[in-house]
Amino acid sequence: MKPFDRDKLKENFWAGNTSFSDEEMLKEIAETDSSEAIYLEAMQQEHFSVKNIEKSSWNFIQQKRKNKRRVRFSIAASVAIVVGIMGLSFQNQRQAKLLEQFIILEQTLNHVSSELTTTHKSDVIYQDDYIVIVANN
């Protein structure tokens, strides 16, 4: 077969003007070019129809949409986790601050209570740095 015939046959094939026998010849010629051979085999298979192409294209588009939804959902979940962790951290800081305030209040009340239970100045007979003498009534 001449190179001109091969080129003309390819042009007819891509234009959709070839017969089954022309496609068989083109398949034999195209065995050296793997991309053309693969396409020709796909064209000759029974399940290769416009409906199947539309169906596979639609499935591909749907799969892409599902992947986008998964990505968006995972981002939203990640943000929710980060916000939750930050909220727990702030709550723990708040509880620590409240605990510190409670301890200070407790110490203050213990000090006031101990001052109230100690003896009054009028009951003290003698007092220096080391000794306090108190009269019991």
MARBA-3410 file (N, C-alpha, C, O; in Angstrom, 1 decimal):
137
0.8,-1.2,0.0,0.0,0.0,0.0,0.9,1.2,0.0,1.9,1.3,0.7 ~ 0.5,2.2,-0.8,1.3,3.4,-0.9,1.0,4.3,0.3,-0.1,4.2,0.9 ~ 2.0,5.2,0.6,1.8,6.1,1.8,0.6,7.0,1.5,-0.1,7.4,2.5 ~ 0.3,7.4,0.2,-0.8,8.3,-0.1,-2.1,7.6,0.3,-3.0,8.2,0.8 ~ -2.2,6.3,-0.1,-3.4,5.5,0.2,-3.6,5.4,1.7,-4.8,5.5,2.2
-2.5,5.3,2.5,-2.7,5.2,3.9,-3.2,6.5,4.5,-4.1,6.5,5.3 ~ -2.6,7.6,4.0,-3.1,8.9,4.5,-4.6,9.2,4.2,-5.3,9.7,4.9 ~ -4.9,8.8,2.9,-6.3,9.0,2.5,-7.2,8.1,3.3,-8.3,8.5,3.6 ~ -6.8,6.9,3.6,-7.6,6.0,4.4,-7.8,6.5,5.8,-8.9,6.4,6.3 ~ -6.7,7.1,6.4,-6.9,7.7,7.7,-7.8,8.9,7.7,-8.7,9.1,8.6
-7.7,9.7,6.7,-8.6,10.9,6.5,-10.1,10.4,6.5,-11.0,11.0,7.1 ~ -10.3,9.3,5.7,-11.7,8.8,5.5,-12.2,8.2,6.9,-13.3,8.4,7.2 ~ -11.2,7.6,7.6,-11.6,7.0,8.9,-12.0,8.1,9.8,-13.1,8.0,10.5 ~ -11.2,9.1,10.0,-11.5,10.2,10.9,-12.8,10.9,10.5,-13.4,11.6,11.3 ~ -13.1,10.9,9.2,-14.3,11.6,8.7,-15.5,10.7,8.9,-16.7,11.2,8.8
-15.3,9.4,9.2,-16.4,8.5,9.4,-16.9,7.9,8.1,-18.0,7.4,8.0 ~ -16.0,7.9,7.1,-16.4,7.4,5.8,-15.8,6.1,5.4,-15.5,5.9,4.2 ~ -15.5,5.2,6.3,-14.8,4.0,6.0,-15.7,2.8,6.2,-16.7,2.9,7.0 ~ -15.5,1.7,5.5,-16.2,0.5,5.7,-15.5,-0.4,6.7,-14.4,-0.1,7.1 ~ -16.1,-1.5,7.0,-15.5,-2.4,7.9,-14.2,-3.0,7.4,-13.2,-3.1,8.1
-14.2,-3.3,6.1,-12.9,-3.8,5.5,-11.8,-2.7,5.4,-10.7,-3.1,5.6 ~ -12.2,-1.5,5.2,-11.2,-0.4,5.3,-10.6,-0.3,6.7,-9.4,0.0,6.8 ~ -11.5,-0.4,7.7,-11.0,-0.3,9.1,-10.1,-1.5,9.4,-9.1,-1.3,10.2 ~ -10.4,-2.7,8.8,-9.5,-3.8,9.1,-8.1,-3.6,8.5,-7.1,-3.8,9.1 ~ -8.1,-3.0,7.2,-6.8,-2.7,6.6,-6.1,-1.6,7.4,-4.9,-1.7,7.6
-6.8,-0.6,7.9,-6.2,0.4,8.7,-5.7,-0.1,10.0,-4.7,0.4,10.5 ~ -6.4,-1.1,10.5,-5.9,-1.7,11.8,-4.6,-2.4,11.6,-3.7,-2.4,12.4 ~ -4.5,-3.1,10.4,-3.2,-3.8,10.1,-2.1,-2.8,9.9,-1.0,-3.1,10.4 ~ -2.4,-1.7,9.3,-1.4,-0.7,9.1,-1.0,0.0,10.4,0.2,0.3,10.6 ~ -2.0,0.2,11.3,-1.8,1.0,12.5,-1.1,0.2,13.6,-0.9,0.7,14.7
-0.9,-1.1,13.4,-0.2,-1.9,14.4,1.1,-1.3,14.8,1.6,-1.6,16.0 ~ 1.8,-0.6,14.0,3.0,0.0,14.3,2.8,1.3,15.2,3.7,1.6,16.0 ~ 1.7,1.9,15.1,1.3,3.1,15.9,0.3,2.6,16.9,-0.9,2.4,16.6 ~ 0.7,2.5,18.2,-0.1,1.9,19.2,-1.4,2.7,19.5,-2.4,2.1,19.8 ~ -1.3,4.0,19.5,-2.4,4.8,19.9,-3.6,4.6,18.8,-4.7,4.6,19.2
-3.2,4.5,17.6,-4.2,4.3,16.5,-4.8,2.9,16.7,-6.0,2.7,16.5 ~ -4.0,1.9,17.0,-4.4,0.6,17.1,-5.4,0.4,18.2,-6.5,-0.2,18.1 ~ -5.1,1.1,19.3,-6.0,1.0,20.5,-7.4,1.6,20.1,-8.4,1.1,20.5 ~ -7.3,2.8,19.5,-8.6,3.4,19.1,-9.4,2.6,18.1,-10.6,2.5,18.3 ~ -8.7,2.0,17.2,-9.4,1.2,16.2,-10.1,0.0,16.9,-11.2,-0.4,16.5
-9.4,-0.6,17.8,-9.9,-1.8,18.5,-11.2,-1.3,19.3,-12.2,-2.0,19.3 ~ -11.1,-0.2,19.9,-12.2,0.3,20.7,-13.4,0.6,19.8,-14.5,0.3,20.1 ~ -13.1,1.1,18.6,-14.2,1.4,17.6,-14.9,0.2,17.2,-16.1,0.2,16.9 ~ -14.2,-1.0,17.1,-14.7,-2.2,16.5,-15.4,-3.0,17.6,-16.1,-4.0,17.3 ~ -15.3,-2.7,18.9,-15.9,-3.5,19.9,-17.4,-3.2,19.9,-17.8,-2.1,19.5
-18.2,-4.2,20.3,-19.6,-4.1,20.2,-20.2,-3.0,21.2,-21.1,-2.3,21.0 ~ -19.6,-3.0,22.4,-20.1,-2.1,23.5,-19.7,-0.7,23.3,-20.1,0.2,24.1 ~ -18.9,-0.4,22.3,-18.5,1.0,22.0,-19.5,1.7,21.2,-19.5,1.6,19.9 ~ -20.4,2.4,21.9,-21.5,3.1,21.2,-21.6,4.5,21.8,-21.0,4.8,22.8 ~ -22.4,5.3,21.1,-22.6,6.7,21.6,-23.2,6.7,23.0,-22.9,7.5,23.8
-24.2,5.8,23.2,-24.9,5.7,24.5,-23.9,5.3,25.6,-23.9,5.9,26.7 ~ -23.0,4.4,25.3,-22.0,4.0,26.3,-21.0,5.1,26.6,-20.6,5.3,27.7 ~ -20.7,5.8,25.5,-19.8,7.0,25.7,-20.4,8.0,26.6,-19.8,8.5,27.5 ~ -21.7,8.3,26.3,-22.4,9.3,27.1,-22.5,8.8,28.6,-22.4,9.6,29.5 ~ -22.8,7.5,28.7,-23.0,7.0,30.1,-21.7,7.0,30.9,-21.7,7.4,32.0
-20.6,6.6,30.2,-19.3,6.7,30.9,-18.9,8.1,31.2,-18.3,8.4,32.2 ~ -19.2,9.0,30.3,-18.8,10.4,30.5,-19.6,11.0,31.7,-19.1,11.6,32.5 ~ -20.9,10.6,31.7,-21.8,11.1,32.8,-21.3,10.5,34.1,-21.3,11.2,35.1 ~ -20.9,9.2,34.1,-20.4,8.6,35.4,-19.1,9.3,35.8,-18.9,9.5,37.0 ~ -18.3,9.6,34.9,-17.1,10.3,35.2,-17.4,11.7,35.8,-16.7,12.1,36.8
-18.3,12.4,35.3,-18.7,13.7,35.8,-19.3,13.6,37.2,-18.9,14.3,38.1 ~ -20.1,12.6,37.4,-20.7,12.3,38.7,-19.7,12.0,39.7,-19.7,12.4,40.9 ~ -18.7,11.2,39.3,-17.6,10.8,40.2,-16.8,12.0,40.6,-16.4,12.2,41.8 ~ -16.5,12.9,39.7,-15.8,14.2,40.0,-16.6,15.0,41.0,-16.0,15.6,41.9 ~ -17.9,15.1,40.8,-18.8,15.8,41.7,-18.7,15.2,43.1,-18.7,15.9,44.1
-18.8,13.9,43.2,-18.7,13.2,44.5,-17.4,13.5,45.2,-17.3,13.7,46.4 ~ -16.3,13.5,44.4,-15.0,13.8,45.0,-14.9,15.2,45.5,-14.3,15.4,46.6 ~ -15.5,16.1,44.8,-15.6,17.5,45.3,-16.4,17.6,46.6,-16.0,18.3,47.5 ~ -17.5,16.9,46.6,-18.3,16.9,47.9,-17.5,16.3,49.0,-17.5,16.8,50.1 ~ -16.7,15.2,48.8,-15.9,14.6,49.8,-14.9,15.6,50.3,-14.6,15.7,51.5
-14.2,16.3,49.4,-13.2,17.2,49.8,-13.8,18.3,50.6,-13.3,18.7,51.7 ~ -15.0,18.8,50.2,-15.6,19.9,51.0,-16.1,19.4,52.3,-15.9,20.1,53.3 ~ -16.6,18.2,52.4,-17.0,17.6,53.7,-15.8,17.4,54.6,-15.9,17.7,55.8 ~ -14.7,16.9,54.1,-13.5,16.7,54.9,-13.0,18.0,55.4,-12.5,18.1,56.5 ~ -13.0,19.1,54.6,-12.6,20.4,55.0,-13.5,20.9,56.1,-13.0,21.4,57.2
-14.8,20.8,56.0,-15.7,21.2,57.0,-15.5,20.4,58.3,-15.6,21.0,59.4 ~ -15.3,19.1,58.2,-15.1,18.3,59.4,-13.8,18.8,60.1,-13.7,18.8,61.3 ~ -12.8,19.1,59.3,-11.5,19.5,59.9,-11.7,20.8,60.6,-11.1,21.0,61.7 ~ -12.4,21.7,60.0,-12.7,23.0,60.7,-13.4,22.8,62.0,-13.1,23.4,63.0 ~ -14.4,21.9,61.9,-15.2,21.7,63.1,-14.4,21.1,64.2,-14.5,21.4,65.4
-13.5,20.2,63.9,-12.6,19.6,64.9,-11.6,20.7,65.5,-11.5,20.7,66.7 ~ -11.1,21.5,64.6,-10.2,22.6,65.1,-11.0,23.5,66.1,-10.5,23.9,67.1 ~ -12.2,23.9,65.7,-13.0,24.8,66.5,-13.3,24.1,67.8,-13.3,24.8,68.9 ~ -13.6,22.9,67.8,-13.9,22.1,69.0,-12.8,22.0,69.9,-12.9,22.2,71.2 ~ -11.6,21.8,69.4,-10.4,21.7,70.2,-10.1,23.1,70.8,-9.7,23.2,72.0
-10.2,24.1,70.0,-10.0,25.5,70.6,-11.0,25.8,71.7,-10.6,26.4,72.7 ~ -12.3,25.4,71.5,-13.3,25.6,72.5,-12.9,24.9,73.8,-13.1,25.5,74.9 ~ -12.5,23.7,73.7,-12.1,22.9,74.9,-10.9,23.6,75.6,-10.8,23.6,76.8 ~ -10.0,24.0,74.8,-8.8,24.7,75.3,-9.2,25.9,76.1,-8.7,26.2,77.2 ~ -10.1,26.8,75.5,-10.5,28.0,76.2,-11.3,27.6,77.5,-11.2,28.3,78.5
-12.1,26.6,77.4,-12.9,26.1,78.6,-11.9,25.7,79.7,-12.2,26.0,80.8 ~ -10.9,24.9,79.3,-9.9,24.5,80.3,-9.2,25.7,80.9,-8.9,25.7,82.1 ~ -8.9,26.7,80.1,-8.2,27.9,80.7,-9.2,28.6,81.6,-8.8,29.1,82.7 ~ -10.4,28.7,81.2,-11.4,29.3,82.1,-11.6,28.6,83.4,-11.7,29.2,84.5 ~ -11.6,27.3,83.4,-11.7,26.5,84.6,-10.5,26.6,85.5,-10.6,26.7,86.7
-9.3,26.7,84.8,-8.1,26.9,85.6,-8.1,28.3,86.3,-7.7,28.4,87.5 ~ -8.6,29.3,85.6,-8.7,30.6,86.2,-9.7,30.6,87.3,-9.5,31.2,88.4 ~ -10.9,30.0,87.2,-11.9,29.9,88.2,-11.3,29.1,89.4,-11.6,29.5,90.6 ~ -10.6,28.0,89.2,-10.0,27.3,90.3,-9.0,28.1,91.1,-8.9,28.1,92.3 ~ -8.2,28.9,90.3,-7.2,29.8,91.0,-8.0,30.8,91.9,-7.5,31.1,93.0
-9.0,31.4,91.3,-9.8,32.4,92.1,-10.5,31.7,93.3,-10.5,32.3,94.4 ~ -10.9,30.5,93.2,-11.5,29.7,94.3,-10.5,29.5,95.4,-10.8,29.6,96.6 ~ -9.2,29.1,95.0,-8.2,28.9,96.0,-7.8,30.2,96.7,-7.7,30.2,98.0 ~ -7.8,31.3,96.0,-7.5,32.6,96.7,-8.6,32.9,97.6,-8.3,33.4,98.8 ~ -9.8,32.7,97.2,-11.0,33.0,98.1,-11.0,32.1,99.3,-11.3,32.6,100.4
-10.6,30.9,99.1,-10.6,29.9,100.3,-9.5,30.3,101.2,-9.7,30.3,102.5 ~ -8.3,30.7,100.7,-7.3,31.1,101.6,-7.6,32.4,102.4,-7.3,32.5,103.6 ~ -8.3,33.3,101.7,-8.8,34.6,102.3,-9.8,34.2,103.5,-9.6,34.8,104.6 ~ -10.7,33.4,103.2,-11.7,33.0,104.2,-11.1,32.3,105.4,-11.5,32.5,106.5 ~ -10.1,31.4,105.1,-9.4,30.7,106.2,-8.6,31.7,107.1,-8.6,31.6,108.3
-8.0,32.7,106.4,-7.3,33.7,107.1,-8.2,34.6,108.0,-7.9,34.8,109.2 ~ -9.4,35.0,107.5,-10.4,35.7,108.2,-10.9,34.9,109.4,-11.1,35.4,110.5 ~ -11.2,33.6,109.1,-11.7,32.8,110.1,-10.7,32.6,111.3,-11.0,32.6,112.4 ~ -9.4,32.4,110.9,-8.4,32.3,111.9,-8.2,33.6,112.8,-7.9,33.5,114.0 ~ -8.4,34.7,112.1,-8.3,36.0,112.8,-9.5,36.1,113.8,-9.3,36.7,114.9
-10.6,35.7,113.4,-11.8,35.8,114.3,-11.7,34.8,115.5,-12.2,35.2,116.5 ~ -11.0,33.7,115.3,-11.0,32.8,116.4,-9.8,33.0,117.3,-9.7,32.5,118.4 ~ -8.9,33.9,116.9,-7.7,34.2,117.8,-8.2,35.1,118.9,-9.3,35.7,118.8 ~ -7.4,35.3,119.8,-7.7,36.1,121.0,-7.7,37.6,120.7,-6.9,38.0,119.8 ~ -8.5,38.3,121.4,-8.5,39.8,121.2,-7.4,40.4,122.0,-6.8,39.8,122.8
-7.1,41.6,121.6,-6.0,42.4,122.3,-6.2,42.6,123.8,-5.3,42.7,124.6 ~ -7.5,42.7,124.1,-7.8,42.9,125.5,-7.5,41.7,126.4,-7.3,41.9,127.6 ~ -7.5,40.5,125.8,-7.2,39.3,126.6,-5.7,39.0,126.7,-5.3,38.2,127.5 ~ -4.9,39.7,125.9,-3.5,39.5,125.9,-2.9,40.2,127.1,-3.0,41.4,127.3 ~ -2.1,39.5,127.9,-1.5,40.0,129.1,-0.1,40.5,128.7,0.4,41.6,129.1
0.7,39.7,128.0,2.0,40.0,127.6,2.3,39.4,126.2,1.8,38.4,125.9 ~ 3.0,40.2,125.4,3.3,39.7,124.1,4.6,40.3,123.6,4.9,41.5,123.7 ~ 5.5,39.4,123.1,6.7,39.8,122.4,6.9,39.0,121.2,5.9,38.4,120.7 ~ 8.1,39.0,120.6,8.3,38.3,119.4,8.1,36.8,119.5,7.7,36.1,118.5 ~ 8.4,36.2,120.7,8.3,34.8,120.9,7.2,34.3,121.7,6.8,33.1,121.6
6.7,35.1,122.6,5.7,34.6,123.6,4.5,35.5,123.6,4.6,36.8,123.5 ~ 3.3,34.9,123.7,2.1,35.6,123.9,1.4,35.0,125.1,1.1,33.8,125.1 ~ 1.1,35.8,126.2,0.4,35.3,127.3,-1.0,35.9,127.3,-1.2,37.1,127.2 ~ -2.0,35.0,127.4,-3.4,35.3,127.2,-4.2,34.9,128.5,-3.9,33.9,129.1 ~ -5.1,35.8,128.9,-5.9,35.5,130.1,-7.2,34.8,129.7,-7.9,35.4,128.8
-7.6,33.7,130.3,-8.8,33.0,129.9,-9.9,33.5,130.8,-9.7,33.6,132.1 ~ -11.0,33.9,130.3,-12.2,34.3,131.1,-13.1,33.2,131.3,-14.2,33.4,132.0
END
